[in-house]
């Protein structure tokens, strides 16, 4: 009798093990027939919808060279103290540059007779306003940009120091010598300074345009000195119009052009 009971128990145990092995795994997974199985499908569909913008809302665009965006379009509108032309660094808004013997001081004389597209005159105060915007995080014209080009070229901003308490920035400051002359002072000599200033991010912009609401957007004011000024805005680009008062009359363009935002 006991032998039969033992065999029966063994058979029941084996049967239970076989049935358990045939069941689907349930840990952390819902069976396909259960209603909850629709949740993963709903989440998959919702993922691309979350960041989707309202089709009626226009695409946000920005045309501010200091922010490092839309450089292709900005290059026609804004100019810097220098530029790189066919691999050579050339003076643009700077008329003459004198470097001190120790390589720390650069006396920059500005090109005379240059006006911004908003009608204001390019002078030492305008240049100082731009350098202070790039260098000083507390500057009133700073805005919300990251100014990555400045860090890449000069190492840091005003007030940034290393572990030894030394300034991170190679740039020490800029001061006005007279109405048409500025002095750039460095912490360490930099033979590539003029080439670095040719970066489109360091275009000189009218301080009045920078101070006006919405600079760099359709609501702002065009503050460049280039041969083209900003015309009509679109979602993908902007119409650029010739600037009749451009400082180089031989380079005034014949007609308008379309520039895309990239």
C-alpha positions in Angstrom: 0.0 0.0 0.0 2.7 2.4 1.0 4.6 1.6 -2.2 1.5 2.5 -4.3 1.1 5.8 -2.4 4.8 6.7 -3.0 4.5 6.0 -6.7 1.4 8.1 -6.9 3.1 11.0 -5.2 6.1 10.8 -7.5 3.7 10.8 -10.5 1.9 13.8 -9.2 5.1 15.7 -8.6 6.4 15.0 -12.1 3.1 16.1 -13.5 3.3 19.4 -11.6 6.8 20.0 -12.8 5.8 19.3 -16.5 2.8 21.7 -16.2 5.0 24.4 -14.7 7.5 24.1 -17.4 4.8 24.5 -20.1 3.5 27.7 -18.6 4.8 31.1 -20.0 7.2 33.1 -17.8 5.2 35.8 -16.0 7.9 37.7 -14.1 7.7 41.3 -15.2 5.8 40.5 -18.4 2.0 40.5 -19.1 0.5 37.6 -21.0 -0.5 38.6 -24.6 -4.2 38.0 -23.9 -4.4 40.3 -21.0 -5.7 43.9 -21.5 -2.6 45.5 -20.0 -0.6 44.4 -23.1 -1.8 47.5 -24.9 0.2 49.8 -22.6 3.6 49.2 -24.3 2.1 49.9 -27.7 0.6 53.2 -26.5 3.9 54.3 -25.0 5.7 53.5 -28.3 3.3 55.6 -30.2 3.5 58.5 -27.8 7.3 58.8 -27.8 7.6 60.6 -31.2 4.5 62.8 -30.5 5.9 64.4 -27.3 8.5 66.7 -28.9 6.4 67.4 -32.0 5.7 71.1 -32.4 2.4 72.7 -33.3 2.4 72.8 -37.2 1.0 76.3 -37.0 3.9 77.5 -34.9 6.8 79.0 -37.0 10.2 77.4 -36.7 12.5 79.4 -34.4 15.5 80.9 -36.1 18.4 82.9 -34.9 21.0 85.1 -36.7 23.5 86.0 -34.0 27.1 85.2 -35.0 28.2 85.2 -31.3 25.9 82.3 -30.7 27.6 80.2 -33.4 24.4 79.6 -35.4 23.5 80.2 -39.0 27.0 81.2 -39.8 26.5 80.9 -43.5 23.8 83.7 -43.5 25.6 85.8 -40.9 28.8 85.9 -42.9 27.2 88.2 -45.5 25.8 90.6 -42.8 28.5 90.8 -40.1 32.2 91.5 -40.2 35.0 91.2 -37.7 38.3 93.1 -37.1 40.0 90.5 -39.2 39.1 87.7 -41.6 40.8 84.7 -43.3 41.1 85.1 -47.1 42.6 82.2 -49.1 44.4 81.0 -46.0 45.8 84.4 -45.1 44.7 86.5 -42.1 43.7 90.0 -43.4 42.4 93.2 -41.7 38.8 94.1 -42.2 37.3 96.5 -39.7 40.8 97.0 -38.3 42.9 99.5 -40.3 46.2 98.9 -38.6 47.5 96.7 -35.7 50.6 97.4 -33.7 52.0 94.6 -31.4 54.2 95.4 -28.4 57.6 93.8 -28.1 56.4 91.4 -25.4 53.4 90.3 -27.5 50.9 91.2 -24.8 49.5 94.5 -26.2 47.7 94.9 -29.5 46.9 98.5 -30.5 44.1 98.3 -33.1 43.2 101.3 -35.2 39.7 101.0 -36.7 38.7 101.5 -40.3 37.3 105.0 -40.6 33.9 105.9 -42.0 32.2 102.5 -41.3 28.5 102.6 -40.3 26.4 99.7 -39.0 23.2 98.9 -40.8 21.2 100.6 -38.1 23.0 103.9 -38.9 25.4 104.1 -35.9 29.1 104.6 -36.4 31.7 102.0 -35.8 34.1 103.3 -33.1 36.1 102.2 -30.1 33.1 102.1 -27.8 31.3 99.7 -30.2 34.3 97.4 -30.2 34.6 97.5 -26.4 30.9 96.6 -26.1 31.4 93.5 -28.2 34.6 92.3 -26.4 33.0 92.8 -23.0 29.9 90.9 -24.2 32.1 87.9 -25.1 34.4 88.0 -22.1 32.3 89.1 -19.2 29.4 86.8 -18.0 27.9 89.8 -16.1 27.8 92.1 -19.1 24.5 93.7 -19.8 24.6 92.7 -23.5 25.5 89.1 -22.7 22.2 87.4 -23.3 21.8 83.6 -22.8 24.5 82.3 -25.2 27.2 79.9 -24.2 30.0 81.6 -26.2 31.8 78.4 -26.8 34.0 80.0 -29.5 35.4 82.3 -26.9 36.3 79.5 -24.5 37.9 77.5 -27.4 40.0 80.4 -28.5 40.8 82.1 -25.2 40.4 79.5 -22.5 37.8 81.1 -20.2 35.8 84.1 -19.2 36.4 87.0 -16.8 36.7 85.7 -13.3 37.5 82.1 -14.3 40.7 80.9 -12.5 42.6 77.6 -12.4 43.6 75.5 -9.4 46.5 77.9 -8.8 44.3 81.0 -8.8 45.6 82.2 -12.2 43.2 83.5 -14.9 42.1 80.8 -17.3 41.6 83.3 -20.2 44.6 84.4 -22.3 42.6 87.6 -22.8 43.1 90.1 -20.0 40.9 93.0 -21.2 40.4 95.8 -23.7 40.4 99.6 -23.3 39.7 102.7 -25.3 42.7 104.7 -26.5 40.8 107.2 -28.5 37.6 107.4 -30.6 39.1 105.1 -33.3 41.7 103.1 -31.4 41.5 100.2 -28.8 44.1 98.4 -26.9 43.8 94.6 -26.4 45.8 93.2 -23.5 46.7 89.5 -23.1 47.9 87.5 -20.1 50.2 85.5 -22.3 51.5 86.2 -25.8 49.4 84.7 -28.6 50.8 84.9 -32.2 47.5 83.6 -33.4 45.3 86.3 -31.9 44.4 88.1 -35.2 43.6 84.7 -36.8 41.4 83.8 -33.8 39.6 87.1 -34.1 38.7 86.1 -37.7 36.3 83.5 -36.3 32.7 84.6 -37.4 31.7 84.4 -33.7 33.7 87.6 -33.1 31.9 89.8 -35.6 31.5 93.4 -34.4 27.8 94.3 -33.9 26.2 97.6 -33.2 25.7 98.0 -29.4 22.3 99.7 -30.1 21.2 96.6 -32.0 22.4 94.3 -29.3 20.6 96.3 -26.7 17.3 96.3 -28.6 14.8 93.5 -27.8 14.9 90.4 -30.0 18.4 90.8 -31.5 19.1 87.9 -33.9 15.4 87.3 -34.5 12.9 88.8 -36.9 11.8 91.1 -34.0 15.3 92.5 -33.6 17.5 95.1 -35.3 20.2 94.4 -37.9 23.5 95.6 -36.5 26.0 94.4 -39.0 28.5 96.2 -41.2 28.7 93.8 -44.1 27.7 94.3 -47.8 24.3 92.8 -47.2 21.6 93.8 -44.7 18.7 91.6 -43.4 15.5 91.8 -45.4 12.5 89.5 -45.2 12.6 86.5 -42.8 11.3 83.0 -43.6 11.3 79.7 -41.7 14.2 78.3 -43.8 16.2 81.5 -44.6 16.3 85.2 -45.0 16.4 87.6 -47.9 19.6 89.7 -47.9 19.5 93.1 -49.5 22.5 95.2 -50.6 23.7 97.8 -48.1 24.1 101.0 -50.1 26.4 102.7 -47.5 28.8 99.8 -47.3 32.3 101.1 -46.4 33.8 99.5 -49.6 31.9 100.9 -52.5 33.6 98.5 -54.9 32.1 95.6 -53.1 28.5 96.6 -52.9 26.4 93.7 -54.3 24.3 94.3 -57.4 21.1 92.6 -56.0 19.4 90.7 -53.3 20.1 87.1 -52.4 18.6 84.3 -50.4 20.6 82.8 -47.5 19.5 79.6 -45.8 19.6 78.9 -42.1 22.1 76.1 -41.4 
